[in-house]
Structure formats: C-alpha cells, structure tokens
Amino acid sequence: MFCQIAITRQEKNVAAKYWEQQRKIAESIRDSYDKVNEDDYHEKFYKRFMILSERPDFFEPMPKNCRKK
C-alpha cells in the first residue's frame, strides 16, 4: 500500500473520516467482547452471592435470570 501525506484540506478530511470509521469499528468489537466477559463475571458473582447469604429486604431485587431455582 502506498502512503501519502495529506496536504490539502480535502485530503485531511478524508483521512480524518477514515480513522473515525476505524475507531468506531474497533469500539464495537471491544464492546461486544467486553459485554460477554462482563456478563459472565456478573453471573458468577450473583450465583456466589446467592449461595453465601440471603438477600436483605433493603437491597434492590435480583435479576430474574439469577434467582435460586
């Protein structure tokens, strides 16, 4: 690939738009990966918490998918 330094305003705008698009793609990949890991972590935490103790009345309700069966 041949690289060229952007000199004109139009070339700089094209380069800025390209890199902004690349940042958005990278952000979406990172978010989708992080969501899976965070969901796993929170699920393990809730399961461990439910095993250790009963939930006090002043806590907010547990998510439906984490309740004891």
N, C-alpha and C positions, 0 to 999 in steps of 0.2 A: 504494500500500500504506500502510495506517495503522499507525504505530509507537506502541507503548505501553510505558511504563517498567514493568518488573517490580517489583512491590511485595511481594506475598506470597511465602512460601517455595515454594509450588507453581508460581507463575509463574516464579520464578528457576530452579527445577529444569527446567522445560520449556525455557526459554531455554538453559540450560547443555547439555542433551541435544541440542538443535537444533544448536548451534555445534560440539559434539563430533562430531556426524554430518557436518557440513560439513567439518571438519578431516580426517576420515577419507577423505572423497571427494577432497579436494584432495591428500592424501598419496598415494592410489592413482593419481591422474592423474600426479603428479610422478614417482612411482616407475616407472610404465610408460614415461614419456618418457625418464627418465634411463637406464633399462636399455637401451633401443635405442641411445642415444648412447654409453654406456659399452661396449657390445658392439662397436660399430663401431670405437671407439678401440682397444680391446684387440686386435681382429682385425688392424688396420693395424699396430699395434706388433709383434705376433708375426710378421707377414709380413716387416716390415722387419728384424727381428732375425734371422730365418732367412736372409735374403739376405746380411746382413753377416758372419755368422760361424757356425761350427759350435757346437753346444751342448756345454759341458764335461760330464764324467761326473757331477760332484757336484751339478749342477742337478736339480731335480725334472723328471719327464717333461713334454713338451709336451702340450697337449690334442690329442686325436685329429683334430679338425677343422682344426688349424693346421699339421699336418706337411707336409713337402715332398712334392710329387707326382712 
